[in-house]
Amino acid sequence: MRLSRVSFRYRRREPFVIEDVDADLAPGDVIELTGVNGAGKSTLLRLLAGLARPTRGTVSGRPAVVGFAPDRFPTDQPFTVTGYLRHMSRVRGRARWEPWAERLNMGRLLDTRLPDLSKGSAHKVGLVQALMAEPGLLILDEPFAGLDADTRSALPAIATEVAARGGVVIASDHQGGLRGLPGLRHWSVLDGHVTESAVAPPEPEERGQATVAVTVPLDELPRFLAGLRDQGYPAREIEEIR
């Protein structure tokens, strides 16, 4: 798969979000994509997946089967989890979703309506629909955000399996969840330009962090903390103010 001088902007006369990207992807590659919020990571992933067309340049050699797990799975759909996965199975030629649902420990979620899922649970549904048809190109947008510990620990092995059968895996990931994989490639996006480095970016715990104090009404505290944890933040109650 090759990107040749790929550029993209959303409207004419607006600045380019992605500009002049040249890259080659080989079977078995696993690529970690990093960059600050708004750098263009998600746009680049959509271009790679074929969900957006370059304004300039070309993407060639894309595998026939693409699995795409967005950072926020669209839950505003009239399905239960089972109904949605069955629907996607039909779309993908009767692909088997059940083994993936079992592997990601989704048994208790199968009868849940999509709008009632937490962010982490919805993300599992997105992972299953991306994996069920054995994609030759697997694209994951912040795959570790909001997931439980067991699912987070399973993802590196899943990426390795996809690569081992000749697939390409690209993950936009600020948590460094794939960091230990041998041969991992590192792409970074800055001001719309993509660079590759042989050395991984700093581990998440080495990056700058800040502790933020927020005062929340006591009756709203459980929901507030749950929302932060659902987004992957290690939130905890420090003090009760009456």
Buried (B, 14 or more C-beta within 10 A) or exposed (E): BBBBEBBBBEEEEEEBBBBBBEBEBEEBBBBBBBBEEEBBBBBBBBBBBEEBEBBBBEBEEBBEBBBBBBBEBEBEEEBBBBBBBBEBBEEBEEBEBBEBBEBBEBEEBBEBBBEEBBBBBBBBBBBBBBBBBBBBBBBBBBBBBBBEEEBBEBBBEBBBEBBEEEBBBBBBBBBBBBBEBEEBBBBBBEEBBBEEEEEBBEEEEEEEEEEEEEEEEEEEEEEBBEEBBBEBEEBEEEEEEE
